Amino acid sequence: MSHTQKLSEARRGDRGVIVQVGGGEAGDEHALEVERRLLELGFVEGARIELLHEGLIGRDPIAMKVDDMRVALRRHEAARLTVRLEPAAAAAALMVAEEAAA
């Protein structure tokens, strides 16, 4: 069974799908600007993500694969994204299939 969480809480190797961009806070100009930038970078609902790397200090920044591109974000930016994570077994099987196809 999959569950949703903030992308900032994800760990290296986690895979999933973006289900929400932003939190819907009206009047918070900084939050709206971050959400706009994330959308411009391709962080849209339905995009597939995989967390590739975490920084050494405070696990920040994080690098991830978003569909077919790689992007790095700070964790406070990643907190604006809600993802539905795949179960670990499904993610491992998908990784093996992708490596075999390459």
N, C-alpha and C positions, 0 to 999 in steps of 0.2 A: 504494500500500500504506500502510495506517495504522500508527502505532506508539504505544506508551504512554509516558507520562512523568508526572512530578509536575506538578500545576497551577502550582506556583510557578516552573517553568521555561518556562511558556508565554509567548508574545509577543502583543502587541496584534493582534487580527484572527484569532487561532487559534480554531478551533471543534472541538468533539468531544463525547464522552460520558464521564461518570464511570464508571469500572470498579471502583474500590475506595475505600472511606472508611477511613482509618486504616492503621496498619501492623501491628497485631496485637501490640504490645508489652504484655505482661502486667505489671502492677505499677506502671506509670507513670501516676500519678493525673492529672497535668497533661495528658498526651496523651489520656487517656480523656475528660477534661472537654472538650477542644477537639473531639474527635470527636463527642461528644454534642451540642454546640452546632451543629456543622456539619450534623448530621442534622436537628436541629430547624429549621434555616434552609432545608432543602430540598435539601441536597447529598447526594442518595441515588444509589445505583448505578442507571444508566440515564438519569439526568437529562442533558439537553443543555446544554452551556455554550458561551459565546462570550466571549472576553476583549475588553472594550470600551476600557479605559483603564488606563494605568500612571502612577503618581505620578512626579514629577520627580526626587526624591532617592532614589536606589537602586531606582527603579522600584517603590516601595512607597508606599501600598497599591495594590492592583489592583481595578478594578471589572469586573464581569462580568454577563452575562445568564445566568440559570439557569432553564431552561424559559421561563416568562413573567414572571419578576421580575428586578430588578437588585439586586446585592449587592456590597459592597466588603469585601475581606479583606486582612489583612497577608500577606506572602509566607510567613512561618513557619506561618501557619494553612493556607494553600493547599498547603503541602508535605505535608499530611496526606491529600491527595486525589490519586489516580492517574487520569489521563484517557487515553482513546484519541483521538488527534487525527485529524481528517479530512485527506486530502490537500488541498493548497492549491487545486487546480483545482476539486475538488468543493465546497469551501467558497465559492469565488468564484461558482460557478454557483448555489449555494443562495442566496447573498446577492442576486444579480440577480433570482432568482425571487421572493424575499420582497418586494423593492422593487417589482416589477411588480404583485404582488397587493395592495399597500397603496394 
